[in-house]
Amino acid sequence: MVSFMGFKDGRFVVPQLVMIDKEGYIHYQTPALEDKAWDEQMKEEVIRQHIEELLSPVSANKRSPAASRSAAVRKPS
């Protein structure tokens, strides 16, 4: 998990959240350590907004290669 999430020193808080679209691109990821950004990303309304964005038909068109990275491990179909 440490390498998948891109954590450099192996330190992280639990839980971690990664949102991957149906094509396998990572769109949202919580920071490794708890701080103001982590607290903000873990709020229910923020998570709900991210889910709604990923489920909207427009989200696939908004993805840019620089903004998203491909998940290294994909779930088998």
Backbone hydrogen bonds in HBPLUS format (Angstrom, degrees):
<---DONOR---> <-ACCEPTOR-->    atom                        ^
c    i                          cat <-CA-CA->   ^        H-A-AA   ^      H-
h    n   atom  resd res      DA  || num        DHA   H-A  angle D-A-AA Bond
n    s   type  num  typ     dist DA aas  dist angle  dist       angle   num
A0005-MET N   A0001-MET O   2.90 MM   4  5.99 162.0  1.93 155.3 158.8     1
A0006-GLY N   A0002-VAL O   3.12 MM   4  6.15 120.7  2.49 131.4 145.9     2
A0007-PHE N   A0002-VAL O   3.09 MM   5  5.43 149.9  2.18 160.0 160.6     3
A0006-GLY N   A0003-SER O   3.15 MM   3  4.94 138.8  2.33  92.8 104.8     4
A0013-VAL N   A0032-ALA O   2.84 MM  19  6.22 144.8  1.96 175.2 172.9     5
A0030-THR N   A0017-LEU O   3.00 MM  13  5.53 149.6  2.09 154.4 162.0     6
A0019-MET N   A0028-TYR O   2.84 MM   9  5.14 163.6  1.87 148.2 150.7     7
A0027-HIS N   A0019-MET O   2.88 MM   8  5.80 174.3  1.89 175.3 175.3     8
A0021-ASP N   A0025-TYR O   2.91 MM   4  5.44 159.2  1.95 151.1 150.9     9
A0024-GLY N   A0021-ASP O   2.91 MM   3  5.37 164.3  1.93 117.6 122.6    10
A0071-ALA N   A0024-GLY O   2.64 MM  47  5.45 165.4  1.66 173.5 174.3    11
A0026-ILE N   A0069-ARG O   2.73 MM  43  5.46 168.4  1.74 170.2 166.0    12
A0039-ASP N   A0035-ASP O   2.96 MM   4  6.21 169.3  1.97 159.1 161.8    13
A0040-GLU N   A0036-LYS O   2.98 MM   4  6.18 153.4  2.05 146.0 153.1    14
A0041-GLN N   A0037-ALA O   2.97 MM   4  6.19 160.2  2.01 148.9 154.0    15
A0042-MET N   A0038-TRP O   3.09 MM   4  6.27 137.5  2.28 148.6 159.2    16
A0043-LYS N   A0040-GLU O   3.30 MM   3  5.59 168.1  2.32 110.8 113.8    17
A0046-VAL N   A0043-LYS O   3.07 MM   3  5.37 125.1  2.39 104.8 118.7    18
A0047-ILE N   A0043-LYS O   3.01 MM   4  6.33 165.7  2.03 162.3 166.4    19
A0048-ARG N   A0044-GLU O   2.87 MM   4  6.03 163.9  1.89 154.0 158.9    20
A0049-GLN N   A0045-GLU O   3.03 MM   4  6.11 154.0  2.10 135.0 141.9    21
A0050-HIS N   A0046-VAL O   3.01 MM   4  6.28 160.2  2.05 151.0 155.7    22
A0051-ILE N   A0047-ILE O   2.97 MM   4  6.23 159.2  2.01 152.6 158.3    23
A0052-GLU N   A0048-ARG O   2.93 MM   4  6.17 163.8  1.95 153.0 157.3    24
A0053-GLU N   A0049-GLN O   2.91 MM   4  6.16 154.0  1.98 148.4 155.8    25
A0054-LEU N   A0050-HIS O   2.96 MM   4  6.22 158.4  2.01 148.9 154.4    26
A0055-LEU N   A0051-ILE O   2.95 MM   4  6.17 146.6  2.06 148.3 157.8    27
A0056-SER N   A0052-GLU O   3.03 MM   4  6.09 125.1  2.34 139.1 151.8    28
A0056-SER N   A0053-GLU O   3.33 MM   3  5.27 142.2  2.48  94.5 104.8    29
A0059-SER N   A0056-SER O   3.17 MM   3  5.59 146.5  2.28 109.9 118.3    30
A0061-ASN N   A0058-VAL O   3.01 MM   3  5.48 132.5  2.24 111.7 123.9    31
A0062-LYS N   A0059-SER O   3.20 MM   3  5.09 135.0  2.41  94.3 106.4    32
A0067-ALA N   A0064-SER O   3.01 MM   3  5.26 126.8  2.30 105.7 119.6    33
A0068-SER N   A0064-SER O   3.14 MM   4  6.29 148.5  2.25 162.7 171.1    34
